[in-house]
Amino acid sequence: MVVVAGITMAMVIVLSFFNGIDLLVKDLFSTFSADIVIQPVEGRTIEFTENQKNELLQVEGVVQISEIIEEDAWIRNSENNTVATVKGVEDHYASMSPIGSMMWYRDFALHDGQVNLAVAGLGVYAELDCGFPKDGYDILTVNAPIRGKKLRKDREKAFKSMPIHLGSVYSVNAELDVKYLIVPLDFAKELYGFEAEISAIEIQVDDENAMNEIKERIAALNFENVQVKTRFEQNALIFQTTASEKWAVSLILLFILVIAAFNIIASLTMLIIEKKKDIFILRSFGTKGINIHRIFILEGVLIYTIGAAAGIILGILACLAQQKIGIIPLEGSMVEYYPVDIQGPDLLKIVMSVMTVGILFSILLVRYLVRRFA
């Protein structure tokens, strides 16, 4: 029972930890991954007309959209410079993205009156060694390659330079903090020489659980040269890797449970040998073999049942302790402790797995052992 309880508890803890990591990953990538995005199938840009915009907004489940321009640029601040991805977004972008809750300094804003403002990642901010003057803003120079021009000896002429004020700083994680400089869409269009072209369209939906259905409705509009992806499809590799790791570890623990079942084989073998005379007496009274089998099968099943129940309780208590107290820290992350998330379906799967192994082993082994030793 102790062995079964220990393995069951480990399964509860491991699956809950993976669920917590999965939620953390979803939270992190939802900051810059829209519910649904429309991207070009080929090339880097698509054309998006006013009529197409109206069609898209009329799709059931679509709340609001933002045109996006996303291109790399060379950014300077005095003597400091770095390369980052300039992301041009519309003014209402913060209302359809959780970026507003990720701000490290000042609130998310793309304009101060008529002044264009940039929102930098904390890593970009650090690399440029920026500051925030009391009576104004640091001015960044954003340099983008001029379309159609080749880099020659005089590289400066191959770039279009535009100044922008640094308004605020966000912080999500180490990877995203060094990647983006968010700017107004009109600024990005002028910088890269775009007119009707954009890089993508990000879409907010009214029900995240219905993303696939809304995606199908959008795909039915038959926009040319585009593909429609949900948030999970945009980061498919990450989510698939997390899910694969979760179930791979679960299978390993289940395999350990099967090996642990051999302890019960030894226990039942010794019990049947010890009760050999009692079995003979029961048979002498006319007890059928199937009833004798049931006695020992029931004992094996009870071992698994009590062990599984104890393991589930201990696993839940351990996860609750991690949630409330924070026993195991998570170094170098945006959260202080390993996240855990206990999910009912996982607990049900664990109980079913343990009991299936227990019942099968008990039935098959008892039949063999009774015939062999009694």
ZIBELCOR-V902956 format. One record per helix or strand of 2 or more residues. SS is the DSSP state (h for helix, s for strand). FROM is the first residue (numbers start at 1). TO is the last residue. If there is no record, write none. Layout:
# ZIBELCOR-V902956
((SS FROM TO) (SS FROM TO))
This chain:
# ZIBELCOR-V902956
((h 2 30) (s 36 40) (s 46 47) (h 50 57) (s 62 77) (s 80 89) (h 91 96) (h 98 102) (s 103 105) (s 111 112) (s 115 121) (h 122 127) (s 138 145) (h 155 158) (s 159 170) (h 174 177) (s 180 184) (h 185 192) (s 197 198) (s 200 205) (h 208 219) (s 226 230) (h 231 234) (h 236 274) (h 276 284) (h 289 324) (h 344 373))
